[in-house]
Amino acid sequence: MLKGLFYRKEEGITLIEVIVSTFILLVAIVGSYLAFTQIFIANSSVSDRLVAAYLAQEGIEVVRNIRDTNWVSGSAWDNLLVTCPSDGCQVDHKTGTIEGSPISSLAQYNDSVPLRIDNNGFYTYEEVDSTPTKFKRKITITSSDADKSDVLVDVMWADRGQSYSFQVEESLYNWK
């Protein structure tokens, strides 16, 4: 008889149980949302770094192409390369080629001019039929001696209020 006096059979859900289960569900939903947000941001960051790496390598290849074009045309191997200003220059895939207009010097780097992407997916500085990107590429060429030039390509961009940079350095030689 005393046992029945202290024992009560509960039916239904108490208000405290509802609040606790709602809190647990809310924590799970918010945690999932934050995790997906971080994954999205990380994916965007990795994509930008990959594009920057390709743009930096392309900068090296363009400078190498100018050197090789000089050899083919019979010019000095560092023709045009010595015209890169000490504070940097900007070139794209057409610079120093048959497609590009004839030039006598490399364009000086301008921090306010971003790379643009044209209708064919190529990065360029031409404003016709192209869209500006967040990337800027600065190429610095220094000659350490008569048969060697050091090329530094710096690709810069800003994302979510933070500045990023990717650099590639290579030495070019007059091996011909």
C-alpha positions as CSV (number, residue, x, y, z in Angstrom):
1,M,0.0,0.0,0.0
2,L,2.8,2.4,0.7
3,K,4.4,1.5,-2.7
4,G,1.3,2.8,-4.5
5,L,1.4,6.0,-2.6
6,F,4.8,7.1,-3.9
7,Y,4.6,5.5,-7.3
8,R,2.8,7.5,-10.0
9,K,2.4,6.4,-13.6
10,E,3.2,9.4,-15.9
11,E,1.5,9.8,-19.2
12,G,2.3,12.4,-21.9
13,I,5.4,14.7,-22.3
14,T,6.3,17.3,-19.8
15,L,7.2,20.9,-20.8
16,I,10.8,20.3,-19.7
17,E,11.2,17.3,-22.1
18,V,9.8,19.4,-25.0
19,I,12.2,22.2,-24.3
20,V,15.2,19.9,-24.0
21,S,14.3,18.0,-27.2
22,T,13.8,21.3,-29.1
23,F,17.2,22.5,-27.9
24,I,18.9,19.3,-29.0
25,L,17.2,19.5,-32.4
26,L,18.2,23.2,-32.8
27,V,21.8,22.5,-31.9
28,A,21.9,19.8,-34.5
29,I,20.4,22.0,-37.3
30,V,22.6,25.0,-36.5
31,G,25.7,22.7,-36.3
32,S,24.9,21.2,-39.7
33,Y,24.4,24.7,-41.2
34,L,27.7,25.9,-39.9
35,A,29.5,22.9,-41.1
36,F,28.1,23.3,-44.7
37,T,28.9,27.0,-44.6
38,Q,32.6,26.2,-43.7
39,I,32.8,23.5,-46.4
40,F,31.4,26.0,-49.0
41,I,34.0,28.7,-47.9
42,A,36.8,26.2,-48.0
43,N,35.8,24.9,-51.4
44,S,35.7,28.5,-52.8
45,S,39.1,29.2,-51.3
46,V,40.7,26.1,-52.8
47,S,39.2,27.0,-56.2
48,D,40.7,30.5,-56.0
49,R,44.1,29.1,-55.1
50,L,44.0,26.7,-58.0
51,V,43.1,29.5,-60.5
52,A,45.9,31.6,-59.0
53,A,48.4,28.8,-59.4
54,Y,47.5,28.4,-63.0
55,L,47.7,32.1,-63.6
56,A,51.1,32.3,-62.0
57,Q,52.4,29.4,-64.1
58,E,50.9,31.1,-67.2
59,G,52.8,34.2,-66.4
60,I,56.1,32.2,-66.3
61,E,55.1,30.6,-69.6
62,V,54.4,34.0,-71.3
63,V,57.8,35.3,-70.3
64,R,59.4,32.1,-71.5
65,N,57.5,32.4,-74.8
66,I,58.8,36.0,-75.2
67,R,62.4,34.7,-74.7
68,D,61.8,31.9,-77.2
69,T,60.2,34.2,-79.7
70,N,63.3,36.4,-79.4
71,W,65.5,33.5,-80.3
72,V,63.4,32.5,-83.3
73,S,63.3,36.1,-84.6
74,G,67.1,36.5,-84.2
75,S,66.8,39.2,-81.5
76,A,68.7,39.2,-78.3
77,W,67.3,36.6,-75.9
78,D,66.2,39.1,-73.4
79,N,64.7,41.6,-75.8
80,L,61.4,43.0,-74.3
81,L,62.3,41.3,-71.0
82,V,64.6,44.1,-70.1
83,T,61.8,46.6,-70.7
84,C,59.8,45.3,-67.7
85,P,59.8,48.1,-65.1
86,S,61.4,47.5,-61.8
87,D,58.0,47.7,-60.0
88,G,56.6,45.0,-62.3
89,C,54.8,44.5,-65.6
90,Q,51.6,42.9,-66.7
91,V,51.4,40.5,-69.7
92,D,48.8,38.1,-71.0
93,H,48.9,35.1,-73.3
94,K,49.0,37.3,-76.5
95,T,51.9,39.5,-75.4
96,G,54.9,39.2,-77.8
97,T,53.0,36.8,-80.1
98,I,51.8,37.1,-83.7
99,E,48.2,37.6,-82.3
100,G,49.3,40.4,-80.0
101,S,49.9,43.8,-81.4
102,P,53.5,44.7,-82.0
103,I,55.0,46.1,-78.9
104,S,58.4,47.6,-78.0
105,S,58.1,47.3,-74.2
106,L,56.1,45.4,-71.6
107,A,53.2,47.2,-70.0
108,Q,53.8,48.6,-66.5
109,Y,51.9,46.9,-63.7
110,N,48.8,48.8,-62.7
111,D,47.3,47.7,-59.4
112,S,43.8,49.0,-60.4
113,V,43.6,46.9,-63.5
114,P,42.5,43.3,-62.9
115,L,42.8,40.4,-65.2
116,R,39.7,39.9,-67.3
117,I,38.3,36.7,-68.8
118,D,37.2,36.7,-72.4
119,N,34.4,34.9,-74.1
120,N,36.8,32.0,-74.9
121,G,37.8,31.5,-71.3
122,F,41.3,33.1,-71.6
123,Y,42.6,35.6,-69.1
124,T,43.5,38.8,-70.7
125,Y,43.9,42.6,-70.1
126,E,41.8,43.5,-73.2
127,E,38.5,45.1,-72.3
128,V,36.7,44.1,-75.5
129,D,34.3,41.1,-74.9
130,S,35.7,40.3,-71.5
131,T,34.6,40.4,-67.9
132,P,36.8,41.6,-65.0
133,T,37.9,39.0,-62.4
134,K,39.2,39.4,-58.9
135,F,42.7,38.4,-59.9
136,K,45.7,40.6,-60.5
137,R,49.0,39.4,-61.9
138,K,52.3,41.2,-61.4
139,I,55.4,40.0,-63.1
140,T,58.9,41.2,-62.0
141,I,61.9,40.4,-64.1
142,T,65.4,41.1,-62.8
143,S,68.7,40.3,-64.6
144,S,71.4,38.9,-62.3
145,D,73.9,38.7,-65.2
146,A,74.1,38.8,-69.0
147,D,72.8,35.2,-69.4
148,K,70.2,34.9,-66.6
149,S,67.0,36.6,-65.6
150,D,64.9,35.9,-62.5
151,V,61.1,36.0,-63.0
152,L,58.7,36.4,-60.1
153,V,55.0,36.2,-60.8
154,D,52.7,37.3,-58.0
155,V,48.9,36.6,-58.4
156,M,46.8,38.6,-55.9
157,W,43.1,38.5,-55.1
158,A,40.7,39.5,-52.3
159,D,37.8,37.4,-51.1
160,R,35.4,38.0,-48.2
161,G,37.5,41.0,-47.1
162,Q,40.8,39.1,-46.9
163,S,43.7,39.5,-49.3
164,Y,45.5,36.5,-50.8
165,S,48.6,36.0,-52.9
166,F,50.3,33.2,-54.8
167,Q,53.9,33.5,-56.0
168,V,56.0,31.5,-58.4
169,E,59.7,32.2,-59.2
170,E,61.9,30.9,-61.9
171,S,65.2,31.6,-63.5
172,L,65.5,31.9,-67.3
173,Y,68.8,31.4,-69.0
174,N,70.3,32.3,-72.4
175,W,71.1,28.7,-73.1
176,K,71.1,29.0,-76.9
